[in-house]
Amino acid sequence: MQSLTVKIRIFPSCPDDLRRLGKEYIRVVNQLTEHAQQIGKFPKVTTKDIVCSLPSAVCNQAIRDARSVFSRSKKLGVRPILKKPVYFVNNQNYTVTDNTVSFPIIVDGKTKKTTFLATPTNRDMKLLAKAKHGLMRIVEKSGKWYAQISLEAPTTESNGECMMGIDLGLKVPAVAVTSTGKTRFFGNGRMIKYVRRKYQSRRRKLGELKKLTAIRKLGNKESRWMRDQNHKISRQIVNTAIQEGVSVIKLERLENIRKTARTSRKNANNLHSWTFYQLQQFIAYKANLVGIRVVEVDPAYTSQTCPACGRNNKVKDRRYECSCGFNAHRDRVGAINIMRQPVADGNSLPA
């Protein structure tokens, strides 16, 4: 089974009601954890013991959340106080259709299962149809409302021994090589760096004007754009793996990559802010959904070792050349060697 979250935009006619319920939810959780801290243990309580303006099913969920928060606080030695409004609904009390999301709220002092207009994608609906539903979380972000639904999706079994090695980089975001000899380059590193430079320049100008809120919003916008790029690249990689009948994808272990990777001075800032880990996670969960195993390998010397004779050569620019006569794009060499490397610590990459 694969854990993932579907985020669906909803359009409440009375957003103030949802804001009030979200505040009430965290008030109940904070009240229960505070009481538990005072008496040294979490009390046995039911919805009858709590005075609140929440549907009973949602109040029950707040009790479960408070118990979980208190358990964590005992381990951490400090009680977290929730501040951001949130509203959780368990999987027995919400319904999702092609254009609506329904869940219980309090209307005029009474519990009513209310239907909200929504815009789930075709992908969302396919996942919801085949996956086991978990909690739904109602949140507001930048004035927009979302229903975030946790899912446990089944993975399919993949047969065969075809492998794929993937080399991640700045100039070329990802290069994939399969054991059948297929090579593909994914993403446009030059374009990505250009867009990020534009964002950096705009933030610098806003900083001179001391517009901190605008800087934060611009940073969030850049993060969303980069996340979208990683989603597209990972989808292309997994689609290629499916077409080539790949059963195992090998990725380089990213531990200390920012300390060990060599790059030019002008690319140093990009190296430290590039979302390598996020791209790996997107590849992993998309691959696992279709039964392709994802594992990590040690990337040491993978860009220097000749795939033909095994000699180590320092690479100049983007072309790799060896005295044995082998030559290729340096990132393709890295991907070939990653594909041939043994699995790091014998563990697969967590999605």
N, C-alpha and C positions, 0 to 999 in steps of 0.2 A: 504494500500500500504506500501511496505517495501523499504527503501532506502539502496542501497548497491553499491559497486564499483567492476567492473571486471578489472583485470590487465592482459594485453596481451603483450607478448614479440614480438617486431618487429625487423626486420633486414634491416635497410636502407643501400643501396649501397653507398650513399654519405652522411655519418653522418654530415660532415661539413656544408652541406646545412641546415639540421635541427637545428644545433647549431646556425647558423646565423639567422634563422627565429625566434628561441626562444629568442635570444638577442634583435632582432628587436621588438618582441611582447612586452617585458617588457619595452623597450625604449619608445614605444608609450604610454603605460599605465602610466609610470612615468612622461612623458612630459605632458600628459593631466591633471594628478592630480596636478602637480606643477602649471600649468596655472590656474586651478580651485582655488587653494589656494591663488594665487595672486589676483584674482578678487573677491574672496569670495563666488563663486558659480560655479556649473559645467556648462560650456558653451553648447549651442546648436550646435553640430558639426555633420557632416556626413563624410563619407569616402572621399568626394571631398575636404574637408577642411584639410585633413591630408596627408602629404607627407611621404610615407613609402613604403617599398618593401614587402608588405603582400597582400595576396589575399583579395578582398573586403569583403568577408564573414568573414574572420578571423579578418580583421581590424574592422568590425562592432562589433565583439565579444570583441575586445580590448577596444573599446569605452564603452561597457556595463560594462566590468570589472573595468575600470577606474572610472566610475560613482559609482560603488559599493564600491571601495576602498576609494573614496573621502567621501562618506556618512559615512563610518566607522571611517575615520580619524576625522570627525567633532565631533563624539561622544567621541573618545579617546583623542582629543586635540593635536594629533601629526600625521603628514603625513608619512605613511610607504613608504619606498623606496624599490621597488622590485629589487632583485639582481640575483636570480637563474633563468636561462633561462627556459621558458615554452611556450607552443604553444597550444592554445585552439581552438577546432573546434566544431561548433554546430551540433546538431543531423541531420540536413538536408544536411550536406556536408561530411559525412563519410559513408563508407560501410565496413562491416565485413563479411568475408566468412570463410570457414573451414580452410583456410591457408593463407589468405591475409587480410590486412587492407588498405583501400584507403581513401585518403583525399587530399585537394588541397594544393599545395606549389607553390613557384615561381621558374620556370626553365627558364634560359636565358631571364629573364625580363618579362616572361609571366606566367599567372596562368595556372596550369595544375593539374588535379586530378591524383595523382600518386599512384600506387599500391606497397605496401611493403609486403614482405614475413612475415608471422606471425605464431605463434603457440598457438592459443586458445585451451583450453581444452574442452572436451565434456560438462563439467558442465558450462563453459563459454557460449558455444553455446546454451545450453538449456535455460539459463537465458536470453540471448540476444533475443531468439525467443519469449519468453512470456512477457518480461518486456518492459516498456516504456523507450526509450533511452533518455539520457540527454547529457551533454557536454562530449567531449573526450579531454583528457589532454595528450599531448605528452611530456615525460620527459626522461632525461638520468640519470641513477643511476649506478655509478661504471663502466662506459663504456658500459653499456647495455641500450637499448632503450625500452620503454614501452608505450603502449596506455592504459590509465586509463579511463574507460568509466563509468559514473554514470548512475544508473538505478533506476527505480521505479517499483518494482516487485509486482504483485498482491498476496495477501495472501488468502488461502482457509479457509473456516469455519470448525471448528472442533466441533462435538457434543459429549455430554457425560460429566460425572462428575468425571472421573478418574483423580487423582492428583499424582504428583511426587515431592518429596522433595529431595534436593541435598545439601550435606554437603561437603564443600571444605576444603582441608588440605594440609599439607606438605608431610607426609608419604604416604598418599593415596590422590592423587589430587582431586578425586571426588567420592562420594558414593551416589547412587540414590536408593530411596525406593518409590514404588508406593502404592496407596491405595488398590491395588489388592494383595499386599504382596510380590511383586517382589523386590529383592535386587540385585544390581550390583555394583562392584567396578571398577573404571576406572583409567587408567594410572598407572605408576610405579614411585612413588615418590623417591624410593631409587636410581633408574637408573638416574632420572632427576638430583638429587643432586650430583651424581657421575660425570655426564657430566659437570655440572656447576662448580664443584670443579676443574676439569681439565682446564676449561677455565680460572678460577681465578688464578690457578697456572701459566699458560702460560702468563697471563697478568702481574703477579708479576715479572716474569723473564724478560719480555720485558721492564717493568718499570725500572728495574735495569740497563738495557742497554740504557734507555732513547729513546726508539723507539716509539714515540707518535703516529705516523701514523699507525704503526702495531697494537698498542693497540686499536685504534679507530676501525680499520677494524675487529679485533677479537671480539670487543664488539658488532658490527653490526651483525657479524656471529652468535654469541650466541643469540642475540635477534631474528634473523630469525629462528633459531632452536627451541627456546622456543615458538615462534608464531606457528610454524608447529605442535608442540606437543599439544598446546591448540586447534588448528583446529581439530586435530584427535580426541582428547578427547570429544570436543563438538559435533562432528559429531556422535560419538558412542552413546553419551547420547541422542541426538535427535532421532536417529534411534531406540533406545530402547523405547523411549516415543511413537513413532509411532506404534511400534509392540504391545505395551501394551494398546493402545487406550487412551493415556493420553491427557487431554484437558487443564490442567493447570500445569505449572512447578513452584515450589516455590524455590527461592534462598535466602540465607541469605543476609541481608543488610550489605554492606561492610564498612559503615561509621565507621571510627576510629578503624578498625580491627587490625591495627598494634600497637595501643595503648592498646587495651583491650584483645587481644589474648594472652594466656599464652603458652610458649614453652621453651624448654631447651636452655641453653646458646649456645650450639653448633649449634642450629637451628635458633638463633636470626637473623643472617645475611640473611638466606634464607627467613625468614618471611618478612623482609623489602624489599626484591628484587623480591619476588614471584609475578607473574602476575595474581593475583586473578581477578582483574577487567576485564582484557582482556578476560579471559576465560568466565566470565559471559556475556560479550558482544557477544562473538561468539555463546554461547548457545542461547542467546536472539534472535539474528537475524536469526539463522538457524531454531529455533522453530517458530518464527513468519511467516516465509515463508510457513510453512505447517499448519498454523492455530492454533498453540498451544500458549496459552497466557503465558507470563512469568511475575511473580510478585515477589516483595521483602517482606521478613518478618523479624521481630526483632529476632536476633539469641541469645538473652540473655538466658543463662542457658539451651540451647537446648542440650548441651553435658552432662549436669548433671542431668536433670530431667528424672525420670524413666517413660517410656511410659506406664507401666502397672498400677502403683499405684500413680504416681505423686510426689514421694519423691525426694529430691535433694541429690545426692551422689557425692563425689569427686572421680574421676577416677584415678586408678593407671595403668600406662602403657596403653595398647590398649584394655583391657577388662573391660567392665562395668558390675558391679554386684550390685544388690539391695537386701535388707533384705527380700523383698517379694518373692524372688526366681527368678526374671527376670535377665537374663544375655545375653550379646551380645557384638559385636565389638563396641567400643565407637563411631566410626564414623557412624555406622548404627543407633545407638541411636540418634545421632545428626540429621541425615537425616529424621528419623521418626518424631521427634519433629518439625523440620522445616516444614514438610508436614502438620502437624496439626496446626501450628501457624496461627493466623489471618494475613491478608495482612497489611504491614507497611504503615500507612497513607492512605490506600485505593488506592494506586497508583501502576500501573504496571511498570515494569522495562523498561526504554527506550532502544531501540536497537541501 
